Amino acid sequence: MTEKIHLDRAHLHHLWRQMLRIRRFEAKCVELYQAQKIRGFLHLYDGEEAVAVGVCSALDPARDAVVATYREHGHALAHGVPMAPLLAEMLGKLEGCCRGRGGSMHLFDAARRLYGGNAIVGGGLPLAAGIAMADQRLDRGAVTACFFGEGAVGEGVFHETLNLAELWKLPVLFVCENNLYAMGVPLEDSEVETEIWRKARAYRMPAERVDGMDPVQMEAAARRAVEQVRGGGGPFFLEARTYRFRAHSMFDTQAYRTRGEVEGWKPLDPIERLRAWMVANHELTDTEAAAIEAGVAAEIAHAVAFAEAGTLEPVEELERFVLMDRVVQDDTRGTVGQQRSAGARA
């Protein structure tokens, strides 16, 4: 671990606890998925926890926004979304953060400024720019952290968004979670320039590469970046080099990489790496570690009980929140249409 910044014992424990919460939460999600209690797709963050935890530790949860990808359980937990409604959402229950309508890939919590969960590769980039523009014009002093994978840099919207963000000096922290595989394609087979941070530099945007397997380095870099963005310096770009230990999704056979490659990354596991560093530097005792693990286990048990006891939305309510009864008025052409559904009764 790095020694370039000072962190007190309590904060080191916080970083480790947050990463452990994400890892253990997702392990429980695998069990529930295999029991067919979680349906649809499930994309796990196993191995990448240091990125979300490090970046979100540098944000102000009371005012800053987060835009994530379809691999967003870790971002949601790190940004303060409670675990119980998060798991209820994944089980499709009304008590979920989106009333069970979003599921694993579309987590959303307006009160905590978590704006997705986005199943479209690169789809969160322009959304983040729009949120940042609104914050800028309303003078909120807020930063929007936009997470995306390296596969998104092949999309046109990546370049369009970075160009406008720098042109308009939008308060966005772009965080590329480079896990070396866009689903199943090695980075070197899809990009001529594999140093992703250099692409941001092409738009005259400050950018740097960070060890995404180290939460301390991630937080240090994110704090420097957030300070510059919040101070009116415009957007900042971080490329976090990381690795997912599990498959792209539950349906992925991983034919594109070897078991030996995965095992080769295991010594860099951010959770075990931080624990070993804390123990070696007398910042964590076995008793403290056991207490943290017990607390995480209790939180997960409560979340499972809450989610499984939740209710399913009645069939007759499924048309709610789809459209709203209203007349759409155009000042130049008069009434142009009417949208109607049961949503008006919401």
Buried (B, 14 or more C-beta within 10 A) or exposed (E): BEEEEEBEEEEBBBBBBBBBBBBBBBEBBBEBBEEEBBEEBBBBBBBBBBBBBBBBBBBEEEEBBBBBBBBBBBBBBBBBBBBBBBBBBBBBBBBBBBBBBBBBBBBBBEEBBBBBBBBBBBBBBBBBBBBBBBBBEEEBBBBBBBBBBBBBBBBEBBBBBBBBBBEBBBBBBBBBBBBBBBEEBEBEEBBEEBEBBEBBEEBEBBBBBBBBBBBBBBBBBBBBBBEBBBEEEBBBBBBBBBBBBBBBBBEBEBEBBEEEEBEEBEEBBBBEBBBBBBBEEEBBEEEBBEEBBEEBEEBBEBBBEBBEEBEEBEEEBEEBBEBBEEEEEEEEEEEEEEEEBBBEEE
